Amino acid sequence: MTKAIFFSGSGTSYTVNCTVKRSLEIYPATLPALRFLGRRGYLLVLVAPEFQEYRQLQTGLKDKTLSLGYWNGQKEDLELLIKENAINLRESYFITDHYYLQELLFFDWRTILVLTGKGVATLQKLNEEQLKKVVDICKDIYAAAISIALQRSGVDVL
């Protein structure tokens, strides 16, 4: 079974610059984090509502060796993605600053909240039950990648 990293785009791994024809400004920590996780055998999946964002991220990363999947956030499409890639959600992670957090917090994956984008505001809005479902809170996506590596090695991060 495949383990995967689902990560939201805007706010978690990049910002959208609306002044320059909706171009993406990729956070400096994004590419090293994705490479780090990819080398550890994770299937990398961008969660974004529009396929256009996925294409822009692929172009912006400028790394042809990095394999990146896409999921639009629709539950029925997730089931297909899981089946096609033999993904084990219990071995997978969702990294986000807010995007889809309320709807996807109760899947079998482990959720990591990053404080980039809307992460701080999201953290303040979570109730106690929701907060229990978050396995770690990290500064950025690279810190989340390190947290995942530590969790996989059996180190308790919280």
C-alpha positions, 0 to 999 in steps of 0.5 A: 500500500502507498503512503501519501502526503496530501497538502493544500496549496494556497497558504500552505505551500504558496500564495496567489499573487492576484496582481500578476495574472494569478501567479503563484509565489511558492514558499521557500520551504515548499520544494525542499519539503516535497523533495524530502518527503518524496525521497521517503517514499510518499506520493505527493498530492496537491489539494486544490479546487482548480486544476489550473493551480496544480499546473501552475505549481508544477511549473513554478517548482521547476523540478521535473524529477518531482512527481506530484499528484492532484486532488480537487477536494471532492470525496468521490474523486478521493475514493478513485485516487485511493483506488488507483494508487493503492493509498493507505490513508492511515499511513498518510498525512494531510498538511494544511493551513486551513483549506478543507480542514473542517471537512477533512479533519475526520478522515483516517489520515493524520492532519498537520496544521502549518502556521503559514497562510491562515494557520494561526487564525485556523488554530484559534478557531479549532474547538477542543475535539478538532484540536485532538485530531491534529497530530502536530502544529508546525511553522511551515511545510518543511517543519511538517515534513520533519515532523512526519519523519520523526513520527515515522521513526517513533519519536513523539512530537507533541 
